[in-house]
């Protein structure tokens, strides 16, 4: 009981004071690194900036110490980050999945308050730094996000990433815009690449014993059926939800929205939102569409000049569970 209470307290902490003189690696051969400021907290760990201080060390066969990176940290007793590290190791060569540079287990003294200190074992995974933040925040906040060209770029990168995931027999289970990070392609410019992250909930295809995971707004109908199931085709539904937001800044379908997106976009969404999961296309099939250049015309030019579309907040979002055929009668 005492340990479970401590775990909850650890997860709630928003400020962490790690003394580099106190935090020590259990592996004497591990590269020396410094933990920087806290960047974000999630259900499966806290993310900090990190810097290598031993320039002779090479991670993943490449010297990465000179580039910004982050370290994702959780209590060693939690398994999700270990699972994520194992999965990320499968995608060293996929350019659209966040890269993992290694891991380290450390022992630290954590201030629990009231003058009580506790020794904890922490599991740390070194990851690529995404200076562009999440795709959700970029779409929501950036004045630069007004071009169909960007939608085409990000969508193709996401589809290639999901194709890589599915070819390894893995179901991501939590695809959403908040789990798409924007990484600078080149340090000297502002060109960003979309990369999939957060594999803590991922599982192998065919594992029907694991309960339904992820974010409800992105769940496919089969995830909430009488006999719920979550498979690779469920990831495709989630892609449709992401595209809907990329197009409209909303996760709620309406007839009004249908007037302001192209026929190509409607057709793409119909395929992703096929209610029969066995008829839903794979990521590979979506990439091999007869006319991939039609993605460029996803938006009509005047869409973003319409002022009466209100920003949908995270708490108000809901996925279109049923699409009315009448909305697409022109197809």
C-alpha positions in Angstrom: 0.0 0.0 0.0 2.8 2.4 0.9 4.5 1.8 -2.4 1.3 2.4 -4.5 0.7 5.7 -2.6 4.3 6.8 -3.4 3.9 5.9 -7.1 0.8 8.1 -7.3 2.6 10.9 -5.5 5.6 10.6 -7.9 3.2 10.8 -10.9 1.5 13.9 -9.6 4.7 15.8 -9.1 5.1 18.7 -11.5 8.6 19.8 -10.3 11.5 17.5 -9.9 14.8 18.4 -8.3 17.4 15.9 -9.5 20.9 16.4 -8.1 23.4 15.2 -10.6 25.7 14.4 -7.6 23.0 12.1 -6.2 21.5 10.5 -9.2 23.8 7.7 -10.3 23.5 5.1 -13.1 23.5 1.5 -12.0 25.6 0.8 -15.1 29.2 1.9 -14.7 29.6 1.8 -18.5 26.6 4.0 -19.3 27.3 7.4 -21.0 27.4 10.3 -18.7 24.5 12.7 -19.1 22.9 15.7 -17.4 19.1 16.0 -16.9 17.7 19.3 -17.9 14.4 21.1 -17.2 11.1 19.3 -17.3 9.3 19.7 -20.6 6.1 17.6 -20.2 4.3 15.0 -18.2 2.2 12.2 -19.5 0.6 9.0 -18.3 3.8 7.0 -19.0 6.6 9.3 -17.9 8.0 12.7 -17.5 10.1 14.2 -20.3 13.2 16.3 -19.6 15.8 17.9 -21.8 19.0 16.0 -21.6 22.6 16.5 -22.6 25.5 14.1 -23.0 28.7 15.2 -21.2 30.9 12.4 -22.4 31.7 13.2 -26.0 33.5 10.0 -26.6 30.4 7.9 -26.2 28.4 6.9 -29.3 24.7 6.0 -29.1 23.2 3.7 -31.7 26.5 3.6 -33.6 26.3 7.4 -34.2 27.6 10.3 -32.2 24.5 12.1 -31.0 25.8 13.9 -28.0 26.1 17.2 -29.9 22.4 17.3 -30.8 19.5 18.2 -28.4 17.7 15.2 -27.0 15.2 14.4 -24.3 15.0 11.8 -21.6 11.7 10.1 -20.8 11.7 9.0 -17.2 9.4 6.9 -15.0 9.7 4.6 -12.0 11.5 1.4 -12.9 8.6 -0.7 -11.6 6.3 0.6 -14.4 6.4 -1.5 -17.5 4.9 0.9 -20.2 8.2 2.7 -20.9 10.1 -0.6 -21.1 7.5 -1.7 -23.6 7.9 1.5 -25.6 11.7 1.2 -25.7 11.5 -2.4 -27.0 9.1 -1.3 -29.8 11.1 1.8 -30.7 14.2 -0.4 -31.1 12.4 -2.0 -34.1 12.2 1.3 -36.0 15.8 2.6 -36.1 15.6 3.2 -39.8 12.0 4.6 -40.1 12.3 8.4 -40.6 8.7 9.0 -39.4 8.9 7.4 -36.0 10.6 9.2 -33.2 14.1 7.8 -32.7 15.4 6.1 -29.6 19.1 6.6 -28.7 19.3 4.1 -25.8 18.4 3.9 -22.1 19.8 4.1 -18.6 18.7 3.0 -15.1 19.5 5.4 -12.3 19.1 5.6 -8.6 18.1 8.9 -7.1 16.9 10.5 -3.9 13.5 12.1 -4.3 12.1 14.7 -2.0 8.7 13.5 -0.9 8.0 16.5 1.3 7.7 16.9 5.1 11.4 16.3 5.3 11.1 12.8 3.9 13.5 11.6 1.2 13.1 8.3 -0.6 15.5 6.4 -2.7 14.0 5.5 -6.1 15.1 3.5 -9.1 14.3 5.3 -12.3 14.1 4.0 -15.9 15.3 6.6 -18.5 14.9 6.4 -22.3 16.8 8.8 -24.5 14.7 10.1 -27.4 15.0 12.5 -30.3 14.1 16.1 -29.5 11.0 17.5 -31.2 11.5 21.3 -31.1 8.3 21.8 -33.1 6.1 20.3 -30.4 3.0 18.3 -31.2 1.1 18.4 -34.4 -2.0 19.2 -32.3 -0.5 22.4 -30.9 0.9 23.4 -34.3 -2.4 23.1 -36.0 -4.2 24.8 -33.2 -1.9 27.7 -32.6 0.4 28.3 -35.6 -0.7 31.0 -38.1 1.5 29.2 -40.6 -0.9 26.2 -40.8 -3.1 27.4 -43.6 -1.8 25.4 -46.5 -3.1 22.1 -48.1 0.6 21.4 -48.9 1.3 20.9 -45.2 -1.6 18.5 -44.8 -0.3 16.4 -47.7 3.2 16.4 -46.2 2.2 15.5 -42.7 -0.4 12.9 -43.8 2.0 11.1 -46.0 4.6 11.0 -43.2 2.1 9.7 -40.7 0.9 7.0 -43.2 4.4 5.9 -43.9 5.1 5.7 -40.2 1.9 3.7 -39.5 2.8 1.4 -42.5 6.1 0.7 -40.8 4.4 0.0 -37.5 1.8 -2.4 -39.0 4.4 -4.3 -41.1 6.1 -5.2 -37.8 2.8 -6.7 -36.6 2.1 -3.9 -34.1 -1.0 -2.0 -33.2 -0.2 1.5 -31.9 -3.5 1.9 -30.0 -3.1 5.6 -29.3 -2.7 7.4 -32.6 -3.7 11.0 -32.1 -2.4 14.5 -33.0 -0.8 14.9 -29.6 1.3 11.8 -30.3 2.7 13.2 -33.6 5.8 15.2 -32.9 7.4 17.7 -35.3 11.2 17.3 -35.6 13.5 19.7 -37.5 14.7 18.1 -40.7 17.7 20.4 -40.8 19.0 22.5 -37.9 19.6 25.5 -40.1 16.0 25.9 -41.3 12.4 25.6 -40.1 11.4 22.5 -42.1 9.7 20.0 -39.8 9.0 16.3 -40.2 6.0 14.6 -38.5 7.1 11.6 -36.4 4.9 9.1 -34.4 5.7 8.8 -30.7 4.3 7.3 -27.5 4.2 3.5 -27.9 3.5 2.8 -24.2 0.1 1.3 -25.0 1.1 -0.5 -28.2 0.6 -4.2 -28.5 1.1 -7.1 -31.0 -1.7 -7.6 -33.6 -3.8 -10.6 -32.5 -3.5 -9.9 -28.8 -7.1 -9.7 -27.9 -6.6 -10.2 -24.2 -5.3 -6.6 -23.7 -8.2 -4.2 -22.9 -9.0 -1.4 -25.2 -6.4 1.4 -24.9 -5.9 4.9 -25.9 -8.0 8.1 -26.2 -11.8 7.7 -26.5 -12.2 10.5 -29.1 -10.1 8.4 -31.5 -11.7 5.0 -30.9 -13.2 3.1 -33.8 -16.8 1.6 -33.5 -15.3 -1.9 -32.9 -13.5 -0.6 -29.8 -16.9 0.2 -28.2 -18.9 -2.7 -29.5 -20.5 -5.5 -27.4 -17.3 -7.5 -28.0 -14.7 -4.8 -28.2 -11.6 -5.3 -30.2 -8.7 -3.1 -31.1 -6.6 -4.0 -34.1 -4.5 -2.4 -36.9 -7.7 -1.3 -38.7 -8.6 0.6 -35.5 -5.4 2.7 -36.1 -6.8 3.6 -39.6 -10.0 5.0 -38.0 -7.8 7.1 -35.8 -5.9 8.4 -38.8 -9.3 9.6 -40.2 -10.0 11.5 -37.0 -6.6 13.2 -37.2 -7.2 14.1 -40.9 -10.6 15.5 -40.0 -9.0 17.8 -37.4 -6.2 18.7 -39.8 -8.8 19.8 -42.4 -11.3 21.5 -40.1 -9.7 22.1 -36.7 -12.7 20.0 -35.4 -13.2 16.4 -34.4 -16.9 16.7 -34.9 -18.4 16.1 -38.3 -21.2 18.4 -39.6 -23.0 19.1 -42.8 -21.7 22.6 -42.8 -18.1 21.3 -42.7 -18.8 19.1 -45.7 -19.4 22.2 -47.8 -15.9 23.4 -47.3 -13.7 20.4 -47.9 -12.8 18.9 -51.3 -14.4 15.7 -52.8 -11.0 14.0 -52.4 -11.0 14.7 -48.7 -14.5 13.3 -48.3 -13.5 10.2 -50.2 -10.5 9.7 -48.0 -12.6 10.2 -44.8 -15.2 7.7 -46.1 -12.5 5.1 -46.5 -11.0 5.7 -43.0 -14.5 5.8 -41.4 -15.7 2.6 -42.9 -17.8 1.1 -40.1 -16.9 -2.5 -41.1 -13.3 -2.8 -39.9 -12.6 -5.6 -42.3 -13.4 -3.3 -45.3 -11.2 -0.4 -44.0 -8.1 0.1 -46.1 -4.6 -0.4 -44.7 -2.0 2.4 -44.5 -0.3 0.9 -47.5 -3.5 1.0 -49.5 -4.1 4.7 -48.5 -0.5 5.5 -49.6 -1.1 3.7 -53.0 -4.2 5.7 -53.8 -4.8 6.1 -57.6 -4.2 9.8 -57.5 -1.9 10.7 -54.5 -1.6 14.3 -55.8 -5.3 14.8 -55.1 -4.2 15.2 -51.5 -3.0 18.7 -52.5 -6.6 19.7 -53.1 -7.9 18.6 -49.7 -8.8 22.2 -48.9 -10.7 24.8 -50.8 -8.7 28.0 -50.8 -11.3 30.0 -48.8 -11.7 27.5 -46.0 -9.6 29.2 -43.4 -11.2 32.6 -44.1 -14.5 31.4 -42.7 -14.8 33.1 -39.3 -17.8 31.3 -37.9 -16.0 28.0 -37.2 -15.2 27.9 -33.5 -12.1 26.2 -32.1 -13.0 22.8 -30.6 -11.4 22.2 -27.2 -10.1 18.8 -26.1 -13.0 18.4 -23.7 -15.6 19.0 -26.4 -14.3 16.7 -29.0 -16.2 13.7 -30.2 -15.6 11.5 -33.2 -18.2 11.0 -35.9 -19.5 7.6 -35.1 -21.8 7.5 -38.0 -21.3 9.4 -41.3 -24.5 10.3 -43.1 -24.3 9.1 -46.7 -26.3 12.1 -47.8 -23.3 14.3 -46.9 -21.4 12.6 -49.7 -24.1 12.2 -52.3 -22.0 14.1 -54.8 -19.3 11.4 -54.8 
